[in-house]
């Protein structure tokens, strides 16, 4: 056995109603909080700002998918003008990404209040989009100091988006099992995350206000964030990043389509990961079980149904191979093209004709 392991320093508060602890958590880090949200989530951000009272210096509600540089610059100047000394990011990966864009240039600490299952709150990874290209990097300054997980805030996440966002989280766990930096601790965390997500997501689809299922899914998402932040990713994430950037496909929906195909590609080279996935999901055929899970939560299972053009199959294949991430199964153009082709048409994962 041989591995490196480094845990990331981050305080986690997790319980139903945890948002009520926000003022207390802000006081530990500063006294002038700038609250961030998307336009759609302004109401919940307003409630948080009101609860903060004098501890809040303003609300910036223009967080947008993939953090466009113009939005990042505007948020940064707003933080400067208001002399904010802490950012409260309430929302999904897009809002937390905006907090990271501010922290990257100012070192203002972030309190993240995740309302999806994307996992950005547990990582040192930032991303900013300029001139149609998303640049990403790793920087210790962008890791939130505190994360407040309140399952009540996820009750409004639409049913299908909950499912695809949860499969996005499950993908972090799955790839952590065979990533280059995989290690025994993260693998235990990943397996528990997969179990929690695989059992809770169909329950949320059946009853989106089931708070126990919401808690279980958010718990799984936290574990998935730890995996993403400490073990890294491989071909599946590379393909999803490429599809998002090159074809403008929706983030979590793309993960839900691609994951079974990426796992079928890597199955032979990562038998221990597949064993753990099968154990955690209670199934024999992991790729097919993931297709079934996607269907069960109402997600689409073919890239063509996400409005990708057929002619982009070759372009995406080439782009994904340009700066590839490390992957357990060696990457070949023909193999990756078959994978993208199968994902495009929604064919059985791993099929070769
Ligand atoms: P998102 O943050 O873009 O949110 C999607 C939509 O759902 C938004 O309109 C948002 O307002 C709405 N929403 C969020 N929570 C809601 C709730 N509880 N109720 C109702 N509506 C809600 O989506 P996402 O999938 O969380 O994040 C995707 C982005 O995050 C991508 O840009 C991705 O690259 C990034 N990301 C980054 C990391 C990282 O480590 N840096 C990790 C994962 C994802």
Boltz pocket constraint, residues with backbone or C-beta under 6 A from the ligand:
constraints:
  - pocket:
      binder: B
      contacts: [[A, 38], [A, 39], [A, 40], [A, 41], [A, 64], [A, 65], [A, 66], [A, 67], [A, 91], [A, 92], [A, 93], [A, 94], [A, 95], [A, 97], [A, 115], [A, 116], [A, 117], [A, 118], [A, 119], [A, 120], [A, 121], [A, 123], [A, 124], [A, 125], [A, 126], [A, 127], [A, 153], [A, 154], [A, 155], [A, 156], [A, 157], [A, 158], [A, 165], [A, 228], [A, 251], [A, 252]]
      max_distance: 6.0
